Amino acid sequence: MAIAHDEQQQEKLESSKIRINAKGGGRKPILTPKEEIGLCLFYLRQMPTFEILGIQFGISKTEANDTFQKWLRIFRKILPASLDNLASIHLFIVVFDSCDRPPQICDRGC
């Protein structure tokens, strides 16, 4: 759903663009849309600096920040209004992420 929304935005942007260079020219993207979504979700879950995020995904910190901001805007548009703020999205990611591993219990009085 998010990828389809992104593709629609790209098509809309391309149709209104005045071209100087031939279509398809320029630098090819480093990350696939799935990897970009993974980057965004990883940031929301772990909250690393964008420099560390860029190192993890093999891109610059500026590219990591731009990618995160792009997908965060898309998530805010397609998710229900109750999940519109970042805290709710972060909680959703934590709940979703916690389903695939057993809970960690600290028996040392943490």
C-alpha positions as CSV (number, residue, x, y, z in Angstrom):
1,M,0.0,0.0,0.0
2,A,2.8,2.4,0.9
3,I,4.8,1.5,-2.1
4,A,1.8,2.0,-4.4
5,H,1.2,5.4,-2.9
6,D,4.9,6.3,-3.5
7,E,4.7,5.1,-7.1
8,Q,1.6,7.3,-7.7
9,Q,3.4,10.3,-6.3
10,Q,6.4,9.6,-8.5
11,E,4.2,9.3,-11.6
12,K,2.4,12.6,-10.7
13,L,5.8,14.3,-10.3
14,E,7.2,12.9,-13.5
15,S,4.1,14.0,-15.6
16,S,4.5,17.7,-14.5
17,K,8.3,17.8,-14.9
18,I,9.9,19.8,-17.6
19,R,12.8,17.7,-18.9
20,I,16.2,18.8,-19.8
21,N,17.8,15.4,-19.7
22,A,16.4,12.2,-21.3
23,K,13.9,10.2,-19.2
24,G,15.8,7.5,-17.2
25,G,18.9,9.6,-16.9
26,G,20.7,10.4,-13.7
27,R,21.8,8.3,-10.7
28,K,20.0,5.1,-10.0
29,P,18.6,4.6,-6.5
30,I,20.8,2.7,-4.1
31,L,17.9,1.2,-2.0
32,T,14.8,-0.5,-3.2
33,P,11.4,0.7,-1.9
34,K,11.3,-2.3,0.5
35,E,14.7,-1.4,1.8
36,E,13.7,2.2,2.2
37,I,10.6,1.1,4.3
38,G,12.9,-1.2,6.3
39,L,15.2,1.8,7.0
40,C,12.2,3.9,8.2
41,L,10.9,1.1,10.5
42,F,14.4,0.4,11.8
43,Y,14.8,4.1,12.7
44,L,11.5,4.1,14.5
45,R,12.4,1.0,16.4
46,Q,16.0,1.6,17.3
47,M,16.3,5.5,17.1
48,P,20.0,5.5,15.9
49,T,21.6,8.6,14.6
50,F,21.3,9.1,10.9
51,E,25.0,8.6,10.5
52,I,24.7,5.1,12.0
53,L,21.6,4.5,10.0
54,G,23.4,5.4,6.8
55,I,26.3,3.1,7.7
56,Q,23.8,0.2,8.3
57,F,22.2,0.7,4.9
58,G,25.3,1.7,2.9
59,I,24.2,5.3,2.2
60,S,25.1,8.8,3.5
61,K,23.5,10.3,6.6
62,T,21.8,12.9,4.4
63,E,20.3,10.2,2.2
64,A,19.2,8.2,5.3
65,N,17.5,11.3,6.7
66,D,15.8,12.2,3.3
67,T,14.6,8.6,3.0
68,F,13.2,8.5,6.5
69,Q,11.4,11.8,6.1
70,K,9.9,10.7,2.7
71,W,8.5,7.4,4.1
72,L,7.3,9.0,7.3
73,R,5.2,11.5,5.3
74,I,3.7,8.5,3.3
75,F,3.0,6.6,6.5
76,R,1.2,9.6,8.0
77,K,-1.0,9.9,4.9
78,I,-2.0,6.2,4.6
79,L,-2.3,5.2,8.3
80,P,-5.5,5.9,10.2
81,A,-5.7,9.3,12.0
82,S,-5.3,7.6,15.4
83,L,-1.8,6.5,14.4
84,D,-0.9,9.9,13.0
85,N,1.6,11.0,15.7
86,L,5.0,9.6,15.9
87,A,4.5,8.1,19.4
88,S,1.6,6.1,18.2
89,I,3.5,4.9,15.2
90,H,6.5,4.0,17.4
91,L,4.1,2.0,19.8
92,F,2.6,0.2,16.7
93,I,6.1,-0.8,15.6
94,V,7.1,-2.0,19.0
95,V,3.9,-4.1,19.4
96,F,4.3,-5.5,15.9
97,D,8.0,-6.2,16.5
98,S,7.4,-7.9,19.8
99,C,5.2,-10.5,18.2
100,D,8.1,-12.4,16.6
101,R,10.3,-12.9,19.7
102,P,9.7,-13.9,23.3
103,P,9.6,-11.2,25.9
104,Q,12.8,-10.4,27.8
105,I,12.4,-10.8,31.5
106,C,15.0,-9.3,33.8
107,D,15.3,-11.3,37.0
108,R,17.9,-9.1,38.6
109,G,15.5,-6.4,39.7
110,C,15.8,-4.2,36.7
